[in-house]
Amino acid sequence: MTSKKKEKYDLIIEAALKVFAEHGYHRSQVSKIAKAAGVADGTIYLYFKRKEDILISLLQEKLGELVAKFHANIEETTSAKEALRKVCEIHYTELENNVDLAFVTQIELRQSSLELRREIGKAVKPYITLIEQLLIRGVEEKVFRADLDVKLTRLLIFGAMDEVVTSWLISGRKYSLSAQVEGTVNFFLQGIRA
């Protein structure tokens, strides 16, 4: 993709994020996204076949950025426990700082069709895989239980963080999401510590 095309693509993705967060995915028209991006309606269709494709691409982009941040930060960690703490910290801080992304990932996606949720699941898979790798690392470091069911535990960790963010949004963001890191990580460690 040329830099000019990439620039327009990014504009559309950012506009879609704002429009989906403000109006809800199902009530968002492509024309609203085009207007927010400052492009003609037809321009959207040069990049995406349908609105679902915009949402899937948005999630691939945003979750990809998040996973890249995780990787960059956990490379500097000295233990799996510290890496798990870092993942939780980044997860909460990034969503607290980007409320539009939090609304789209936590509220709007829950209302999607099964087919769309399967596509979204593919976008989430690298994140789940990262958590699994951290758990395996912890078992190898002998800081996490040797009998740990890594496949189940990765989902429990992801699901717990997901629910904390959803509860924060539903409460009207009355407290700091990033302040929940220590309590969350301590809870995880109680269950998986060697």
N, C-alpha and C positions, 0 to 999 in steps of 0.2 A: 504494500500500500504506500503510495507516495505521501510525502509529509503533509500536503494540502488535504488529501483524502483522509489521512489519519486525524488531522485536526478537526475536520467536519464530523468524522465518526465519534471522536471524543466529545465534541459539543452535543451531539445527539444523545450519547450515553448519559452525560451529566444532566441534560434537560429531562431525559426520561426519568432519572432518579428523582429529581425535584417534582415532576408531574405525578409520578406514581405515589410518592410520599404524600403529596398534598391532596390528590383526588382519589387515590386508591387505584390499583391496577385495572379493575374492571370498569371503572368510570372514566378512565383516561383514554382520550381519543388520540390517534396518531397526529391529528391536526394540532392538538394542544402541545404535543412534544415538539413538532416542527416549529410552532410559534415560539416556544421557550428556547429553542436552539437557534432561532433566527434564520431558519432555512425554509424553502418551499416544501409543501406537503409531499410532492413527488420526489424530492431529494431523499427523504427517509427511505423510500422504496428502492433507491439505488444501493442502499446498504443492508436493508432488512426486508424479507418477504412479508412478514406479518408482525403484529405487536408482540406476540409470544417470543419471537426471535430477538426483539429488542430487550425484553426482560432477561432472557437466557444469556445474551451477550453482556448485559449489564452485570449480572451475577458472576459470570466468568471473569470479567475484567476486575471487579471490585474484590471478589474472593481471591483471585490470583494475586492482586496487590497485597492483600492481607497475608496470604501464605508466603509471599516473597519477604515481607517484613518479619514474619516468624523465623524463616530460615536465616535471614541476615542477623537477627538478634540471638538466636539460640546457638549459632556457631561460636559465639563469644562466651557461652556458659560453660561452667566446669562440671556440672552434674545434671542428671536427668530431673532431679527435683527443682533445681534452679531453672531449667528449661521449661518445665511445666508451669512454674510461676510466671515466667516471661510470656508464655503463650496466653495465659489467662489475663495478664496485665494488658497486653496488646489488644486482645479481643475486647475487653471492657473499655479501654481508653479510646480505641478507634471508633467504636460504636457510640460512645458518649460524645465524642467530638464530631460525629457525622450522624446526626439524628435522622436525616432523610434515609440514609442507608439502613439504620436500625429499624425504622418503620417498614421499609420495603422487605427486608430479610425476615423480620420477626412477625409482622402482622399480615402483610399482603400475601406472602407466599403460602400462608396457611389456608388461603381461600382459593388456591389454584386447582386446576383439574389434575387428575392422576397422571395423565400424559405429561403435562407441564412439570409436575413435581418430580417425575422420573428424570427429566432433562436437568432440572435444578439439582437433583441428587448427584448427577455427573459433575456439576460445577463444585459441589461441596466435597466430593471424594478426596481431592488432594489435601484438604484440611484434616479429614478423618485419618488419612494415611499418615500425615505428620504426627498426629497424636499417638497413633499406633507405634510409630518409630521411636517416639520418646518413651513410651511404656517398655518397649523391648530394650532400649538403652538402659532404663532403670533396673530391669530384671538382670541384665548383664553386669551392671555395676553393683548388683546385690543390695540396692537401696529400695527396690520394690519387690514384693513377694514373688518367690519363684513359681508358685502355683497360680499366678495371676492369669485370668482369662482375658488376654489382651484384646481380642475382638469385641467382647462385651464391654470391657472397661473403657475402650476408646469411645464407644457410643454413649456410655453413661456420663463421661466427662463432657463430651460435646453437648449432650442433651441438657446437662445441668447448667452449663454456661449459657446456653440458648434460653433456658427458662428464666434465669436471673435477669437477662436483658429484657425479655418479654414482660416480666413483672415490673421492672423499672419503667418501661414505657407505659404500661397500663396504669401505674400509680401516678402518672403525670410527671415523671422524672423529678420526684420530690426529694430525692437524695442523690448522692454521688455514686454512679455506677462503678467508677474506678476504685472507690473506697471498699468495694466488696471483694477485692482480689484476695486479701489475706484470709478472710473467712472461707472463701471458696476453696482456695488451695489447701488450707489446713484440713478442711473436710475431706478432700480427695486423698490427701496423704494419710489420714487416719485409716482409710480403707485399703490402701495399696502398699503401705510401708512394710518393709521386710522385718 
